[in-house]
């Protein structure tokens, strides 16, 4: 993390009146995740819970607050945001609130035994060699042992309110990703980040065009024009509208690069991930590279700039 992000883990830091940030470590990049505490009349709302690999305990954190944590809101089901939900709920006694679609996917991935096999089949269909697919699955499922999400949370959808905060649907980084907005403050989860951009990947059983969803979410934020945005990683964003447009431009450039890599001969998403991200990635990064390449390919297909073909056993892409 940069000097301006945070120096200590698991210590609440006031960002503005009524908004505190908690930062927890992660074993892989970006090496940290931000959670937030939002003050209400009845106590604090905790937004996200980290992976669950904490330095210290929730009891130590709670002792630093001037009131109880009365509710827990999950922005999305990725391990570094939902993984510590069970422990946080146990420590606080607070109910967990999660999006309806997001929780359904959380159950399918972290609450099932066959997710590794399902994603293995998906990697193979998209051109990943069997030996490499095994490496990608092992590296990607390493977090599964740490994820302790909360079963049967209170379910919400876009347009609902949580202690005066409006729930915004911002799909893309995750299909069911939700943000909170009130009085020009956006608690953005991983929808809007700086200086990095969130991964937008295509995965099995996900919505068919996650990048199209994400670009729509960026437009929603740009039109909302909040005065400040607090994200799940990196820096506070002082001009969210501009950052939303910058991020959209980044993906426009990447779409051009993917389109330029297409040929008349069919190529798999795995092959094209090497053209886009290089060939020297370790398994955990290759996993994200394949998923991100596929999301851009599907956006190109939706725009009529690429063609997809498949026979049920393989999927490939060609220039339009």
N, C-alpha and C positions, 0 to 999 in steps of 0.2 A: 504493500500500500504506500501511497505517497505520504509525505509529511503532513499534508493537510487533511488526510482522510481520518486516521485515528492512530493513536500511539499505543493504546492498551486494549486488550480484549475484555469483553464482558463487564465493562464499566459504563453505566448510562452517562451519556454526554448530551447536554442540552444544545439543540440546534436553533431553536426559537421557542418562545413561550408555549408550553404545552406539547412540544415534540422532542423526544429523546431518542438517541440512537444507541443501539447495542451492536458491537461488532464481534463476531466469532471467527475462529480460525477454520480453514479448510485444508485438507491434505494435498489438494491439487489446485491448479490455477482456477480463479484469480487469488487463491490463498486466503480469502476472507469473504464473509457474507454479512450484510447489514440487516438487522431487524430494528423495528421502531416501536416506541411507546407513545401513545396518543392520550392526552389527558381528557377526561370527561367529568361530568358532575358526580358520577358514582365511583370513579377510580380510573384505572388505565386500561386502554386497549393495546394488547401486544400484537404487532403485525409481523408474522413469520417467526420461526423458532430455531433456525439454524439446522445443521446436520445432526446435532446431538453429541458431537465430539467437543465438549465444553471444557474450558479451563475454569475451575471453580464450580459452583453449583447455583441453581436457581434461587435457593434460599439466600445465598450471599447477595445476589442481584436484587432480590425483592426487598432485602433489608435496607437498600440504598434509596428506595422509593418512598414518597410521602403518602402513599395510599395503595390499596390493593390492585392487582391485575384482575379485572372482572370479566374480560372476554379475550379470546385469542382468534385472530383472523389470519387465514392462510391465503397468500396471493396465488400460489400455484404449487403443483405436486412434485416439483423437482426435489431431490434429496436434501439439498442445502437449505431449503425453505420449509419443508414439512417434516424432515427427519426427526426433529426434536419435539414434535407436537405432543406426544404422549407424556414425555417427561415434564414439559411446561404445564400441561393441564393438571398433572398429578401434583406438582409443586404449588400451583396457584388455586386449584379448585375451580378454575374458570372454564366455561364451555368453549369449545372450538367451533369456529364458523368457517365454512369452506364453500366454494362454488359447487353447484350441483354437478355440472359436467366434469369439473376438476376432480371432485371426490370419486366419481365413477371411474375415471381413468386411474386415480390413485389406487383404488381397490384392484383394478385389472393388472396393474404393474407390480405394486409393492405388496398386495394382499393375495397374490396368486403364486402357485408353484410352477406354472408352465410358461411364465414370461420369457425365460431364457430360450426355450425351444421355439416360441413364437417369433422372437426377434432373430433367432438363428435362421429360420426359414426365410424370413424377409431379407436378411443380408445375402443369403445364397441366391435368391431370386434377382437381386440387384447386382449380381456379378462378383460378389466377394468370394474368393477361393475358399474351399472348406477349412483349410488349416488357418487361414487368416481370420475367417469368421469366428472360429473358436477363440482366438486371441482377443478379438473385439468384444465378444460376449463376456469373457472372463474379466476384462478390464472395465467394462461398463457396468457389470453387476456387482463390482466390489463394494459399492455403497449399500447394497441391499441389506447386509447384515446390520447396518447402523440405523436404517430407516424405521422409526417407530411412530407412524402416523396415528391420528386419533380416529378410531372406528366410530361410525354413526354420528358425525358432527351435525350441527345445525346448518342446513343448506340454504344458500342465498343465490340470487341471480342478479343480472344487471338491472339497475333502477331501484334496487332495494336500498335501505339506509341502515347504517350501523353507527349508533350513537351520534347521529347528525352528519356522518360522512356518507356521501353517495357512492354506491358500488358501480364501477365502470367495467364493462367487458372489454378486454384488450387482447384478443387471441393472437397467436403468432408464435411467440417463444414457447408457449404451451397453449393447447387448444382452449382450456378453460381459465386462462389467466384473468385475474381480476385486479383492479386498482381501487384506491380510495381517493376521493376528492372532496375538499371543503374549503371555501374561502380562499381559493387560489393556490392551495397546497395540494400537490399530487404525491401520494405515496405509491410509487410506481412499480414496486417489485422489480422484475427484470425486463419490463417493457421498454424503459428508456434508461440508458446507461451512458456514462462518460468516465474515462476516455474510450473504453471498449464499446463494442456493440454486442447485443445479445445474440446467441446462436438461434437460428430459425431453421429447424430441421424437419424432414418428413420421416415419420416413424409408422410402424404397423398400427392399424386401427385408428390413425389420427385423421383429422379433417384433410380433405384432398389437396388443398392449396394453402398451406400454412403461411407461405410468404405473401400471398395475396391478402390473407387475413391480417398479417402483420403490417403491411403497408396501409391498409385501411385503419388499423389501430393508431399508427403514427399520424394519419390525417386527422383522426378524432382528437388526439392530443394537441395537434397544431391548431385546430379550430377552437378547442377549449382554452388554449393559451394560458395555462396556469402561471402564476408568478414564480413558482419554484417547484422542483421535483426532487424527491428523495428516493433513490434507487437501491437495489439489493446489493450492488457492488460499486466500487469506485467513488467518484466525486458527486457532491450535491450539484444539481444542474440549475443554474441561475436563470437561464433562458430556455425553458423546455420547448417552446415553439421552434426556435432555431435549431435546437438539437434534433428534434423530430425530422425536420427537413434535411438536415445533414445526414441522418441515418438512412432516410429514404434514398438520398443520392448515392450513398455507399452501396446500397443494394441494386440500384439502377446500373451502376458501374459493374458490379459483379454479374448481373444478368448479361451485360454485353460480353463479358469475358467468357461466360459459359457458352453463350451462343457462338462465339468465335471458335470455341473448341469443338463444336459439333461438326460432323462430316456426313457425307452421303452413306457411308458404311455405318451400321449400328454400333453404338458404344454403350456400355453399361454405366450406371451411376458410379460404381467403384472405379472404373477406368477414368472417367471424367474427373473424379475427385483428385486424381494424381495430376491431371492437367491444371486444375484450379489451385490446389494447395501444395503441390510438390509431392515427392515420393519418400521423403525421409521422416514421416510422422510416426511417433509411437502409437500403439494400438488405441489408447484412450482418445487421442486426438484424431486418428483416422476414423474412428467411430463417428465423431461429430462432423468430420469433413464429408463423409459419405452422406450423412443425413442432410447436411446443409446443401451439398451439391444437388441432391434430389429435390429439395424444396425449390431451388432455383430452376431446375429442369421442368418441374411441374408448372411453375409460373410461366415459363416460356411456352409450354404446351397450351396453357390457358389463353395466352396472348396470340397464339398462332405462329409463334416464332420457332417452334420445334415440334417434332412428332415423336410420339411414344408408340412402341410396339411390344407385344408380349404374347406368350403362348401358355401362360399359367405356370411355367417353370423358370422363365427368364423375362426380364424387362429390359428394353434397350431404347435408345434415343437417337434420332437423326436430325439433321438440319431440315428446316421446313422448305 
